[in-house]
Amino acid sequence: MNKYNRLVLYVLTFAIIQGCASNSYEIAELRHGWKTNYVLFVSGDRRLMVHDPISAIFGKSRVSTQHIHVKKLSQKLSAQEIIVTSSEGEVTGLSGYVYIDNKKASIELTQYGKPYLFNGQYRVTIVDNKN
């Protein structure tokens, strides 16, 4: 194995071990929805992209946001009762539940059997976007 192949192997192994995203934000925004009655904006740092080894080496990151669309608040909703979207489109393969009210949100989902990247507890900020 030459030095270049070994370096690539080390970088890819490091990127896979570290993961690609983290839930590094504690506040989520609740807004009036466009697909359903409400939409919760949750964000996290997206880092160490496998297709971009330079970001893995230098620790670069960007903010990734997903939108959880719900019809009602203050109820435990299953993954089948919500729609999750991102800038790439609708997020599929989810199971579990979310709970959202005017003060807090709890996200406990799995995506294709692995923990959903935005799981956790959030404080909810209500944003009036009707105007």
Phi, psi and omega in degrees: 000125181281171184298322181296313180297321179296317178298314179300317179299316179296315182296314180295319178298316179299316181296319180292318180295320183287334183088177187246341182210160175217149177275092186253009181242140183258348184247134176242150180257130176257125182229168171291136187272167175248339174259331179220188182295323185226155173221132178255123177268118175241141184229159176199161177284130175257122185217170173053057180285127185300325181283356181227080184298336179297321178294327177293318182291316185263002176070027179292152178210166173219160180274131176247134180237138173237154183245126178253111183267125180228152180271333184217157180252168175061033174218147175284117184250135178282165180300333179286344181263003182234164172235130178245128179233159175221184178294340179271352181125199183285138179272128183244172176077023183268145169216162183116212182210165170226151173228125181225131169226194184288348185240332184212160175222140177234124181242120179226081183238158168238150177237113184052042176084355179249151180303134177294138187296339183252021176298149175143187179254134181231146166275137184261131172249128181271127179246123180274106180246023179287331186284000000 
